[in-house]
Amino acid sequence: MSPTLKYLRVQIQALVGQMVQVDETDLVYKGPWVRSAQQRLFQTLEADYSFPKATCRSLVNLMWDFLNETFGEKLHEGQITFYAASASEPPGKRLSEIKSVPVHLTFHDRNDMNILTEKGTSGLRKHKILRMSSEALDQDGLLTQEDLAVLLCSSRRTIRRDVKELKQQGIDVPTRGTLQDIGPGVTHKSKVVKMWLEGYEYTDIERKTGHSGFSVQRYLTGFAKSVRFHCRGYSLPEIRELTDMSERLVKDYLDLYETCKDHPESQIRLQQILAEPLPLKKNSIPLHEGSGVMNP
């Protein structure tokens, strides 16, 4: 990548992070979000280029989608980098021997203010516990209850109590200490996709599971890819290789598809995410000339 392109990428990323819609009636918490990168870009487009508000909003959304697709692994506004225990590390190892992996955690999100208003500080803390733990697991890391205590400026006793209360509600928090008890059940990604197929909207899923809208979109994309390859006759190992997902996750997605495809409430949403053209049949996939790489 040329120095000029690198510079432009940095400048765009500095201007555009996660898209935020500022509620003009939110007088208490509006300040930090008015100063957000997206709102500054919106104001620049409106003031310097005299674009209508609808055009400004569309341009900011377009840039955000482009950056998510191209640089999705980068930090977004409100996120921090934290080193968590690798999910591949077995239990019983000493802390000094555990391999750690960097994970991006959403420390604050605009929707947090709605959670705070509806459920108070305790409800918001539980929401963040679930969100951060799920985000870490999604990146092959596992947070400990001590990690969460540090991140949320709380005591270990408080975190332990919150995790226990969430479990009593049927919500398993994937920390390093609890994952062994959860066992190899249905993945959290499949649960999120199932909720969407059942008619839940993004905001509802975010509040109930702690997963960000960006994560929900990625899960749905992975689900759709798995189903489309499956419908073209690809085997489980082939789908795993083509999608770069674990075989267990692909199997969960395909089991979910078989369960939901005949449910009337799920059919419309299945049609919606499967509307893109299916991949070519596996015996007709051409190779890039001279590269030996399939062109799905």
N, C-alpha and C positions, 0 to 999 in steps of 0.2 A: 504494500500500500504506500502510495506516494506521501511525502510530508504534507502536501497541500490537502489531500484527502483526509489524512489523519487530523489535521487542524480543523477542517470543516466538521468532521465527525464529533470532535470534542466540543466545538461550539454549539452544534445542534443538540447534543446530549445535555449540555449545560442549560439550554433553553427549554427542552422538552423532557418531562418526566412523566409520571402518571397523571392522566387527564383528571382534572378536578373541576366540578361545577360548583361555583360559589353561590351559596344561598344568601341573598341580600338581607333576609330577615334574621339571620344568625348573627346577632350583634356581638355576642360574647366571644365566639370562637372564630369569627370571620377573619380577623387580622392575619394570622399565619398563612391562611390559604389565599388571601388576596396577594400575598407576597410570593406565592408559589411560581415555579418556572413556567407552568402552562399559562397561568393568568398573566404573567408579564409578557409572554409571547402574544397572547390574545390582545393585550392592550397595545403592544407595538404594532401589530397588524391593523388594528382599528385606528390608532392615532396617526401613524406614519404613512399608511397606505390608503386610509379612508375606506377600508372594506366594510361592508355591512356585518353586523354581529353574526348572522347565520354563516356567512362566508368565513369569518375568522374562526368560528367554532369548528367548521368543517376542515379547515386547513390544519388546525391544531390536532384534531382527531386523526387526520391523514398522516401527519408527521409522527404522531405517537404510534400508530399502527405500523408504520414503516420501521421505526426504531425497535419496536417489540419483535418484529420479524427478523430484522437484521442483527440487532445487538441485544437480543432478549436476555442474554446471560449477565448483562451489566446491572449494576445497582440502580434501583428506581428511587424516586424521592420518598423519603420516609423510611428507607431501609438502611440496615447496618450489616457489616460483615462480622461474623462470629465464628470461632473455631469450636466445632462440636465433635464428640466421639464418633468415629466411623461406625456406620450401622453394621459393618461386616465384622466388627470386633466381638468376640464371644464374651459372655459374662465371666466374672471372677478374676479378671486381669487387674494388676495394680495400675493406678492412675498414670504413673510415669511411663507405663508400657503401652498405653492405649494410643492407637493411631488417631489423629484428629484430621478433620476435613473442614475447609472454609465453607460456610453457608450464608446465604443472604436472608435476613430476617426482617419482616415489616415491623418496625418499632412503633410507628404511628400511621394511621390512615384516617381520612376524613370521616369515614363511617364510624370511627371510634366515638365521636361525639354523640352520635345517635344512640349507641350502646350505653354510653355514660348516662344520658338523659333517661333512657328506659329502664336500665337495670342497676344504675349506681356504680360506685367504684369497684365493688366486689364482682359484679357482673362483667365489667370491662376487663378486670384482671383475668377472670376465667376465659374470656374471649381471646385475650392475648396469649394466654398459656396454650390454648388449643391451636391458635393460628401459628405461633412460632414453632411449636413442636411438630406440627404437620408440615410446615415449610422446611424444617430441618430434615425430616424423614424423606421428603420429596427430593432432597439433594444428597441422599445417602448419608445423612448424619443423624445423630440422636442426642437430644438435650437431656441433661440430668435435672432433677428437681433443684439441685444447687445452682445450676446454670440459670434456671428460670428465676430463682430467688435473686440472683445478681442482676439479671436483665430487668426485672420488675421492681427492684428495690423493696423486696419483701423478705420475710423470714422463711426458712425451710418448712416450718410448721404450717404457715399460711398456705404455701404452695401445696404441701401434702394434703391439707384439708380440702383445698379447691379441687385437686385431682380426684380425691375420693368422692366429693359431691357430684362431679361430672360423671364419674363412673356409675353412681347411683341413678343418674338420669339416662343411662344407657350409652354414654359417650366415653370411648376409650381414648385417653391422651397418650400418644406414642412417645413416651420418654424412655430413656435407657433402662430405668428400673421397672417399668410396667410392660414393655414390649414382649418380654418373655412370657408374661401371663396372658397377653392378648392372643399369642400363637398365630399360626398361619391361616387366619380367617380371610374374609374378603378384604381386599385392599381399600384404603381410604379413598383412593381415586375412583374405584368402582362405585363406592357409596355416593360420592359426589355426582357422578354421571347418572346414577339411578335416580337421585333426587331431581335432577334436571329433566329427565325423561318423564318423571311423574308430575311435572308441571310447575315445580318451584322455579322462581326467577333468581337471577344472579344475587341480588341483594339478600334474598331469603337464605340462599345457600351460604353466603358469606357469614351471616349472623348465626346460623345454626351450626356450622362446621368450623368456622375460623379461617377457611381458605379464601384467598384473595380472588377477585374476579379474573385476574390474569391467570392464576393457577387453574381455575375452573375452565377457562377457555382452552388451556393446554391439554387438560384431561379429555375434554370433548374432542379435540383434534386427534389425539391418540386413539380414542375410541372409534372415531369415524374411519381413520386409516386402517385399523385392525379389521373392522367389519367389511370395508370395501375390498381389501385383499382376500379376506375369507370368502366373499361372494364370487371371487374370480378363481377360486380353487387352490389358493396357496395353503400350504401346510403350516402348522403351528411354528415349527422351527424357522421356516422361510419368513413368516410374518415377523417373528422376533428379530430376525436379521435385518429385514427391510425397514422396520420401524424403530430399531435400536431401543426396544423396550424388553423387559424381562419376560420370559415365557409364561411365568405365573400371571403377570399382569395381562398379557394378551389373552390368556385363557379366561381370566375373570371377565374381561371385556366381551369375549365371544359368548360366554355363559349368560351374561347380562343381556346381550342381544337376543339370544334364543328365548330368554324368559319374557322379554318385553315386546318382541316384534309383533305379537298377536293381540296386545292390549290396545284397545281403541285410544286410551288417553296418551299412549306413548307413540302411536303411529305417526301422528302429525310431526312431532319433534324428530323422530327418526328420519322422516322424509326430508326435513329441513336440513339436518347435518349431513345426510347422505346424498344430497342433490347434486354434488359435484360429480363430474365424470369419473367412472370407475377406472382403476388402473388397467392397462392392457393385459391380455392373458399372458401367463408366464411363459408360454412357448412362443410368444410373438414379441417379447420385450427386446428391442434392439440394443446393441452395445455402442457406446461412444467410440467413434473411430480412433483406434490407437490407444484407447485408455483402458479397455477391459472392464469398464464400469457400466452397470445396467442403467438404463434410462427409464424409470418407472413412469 
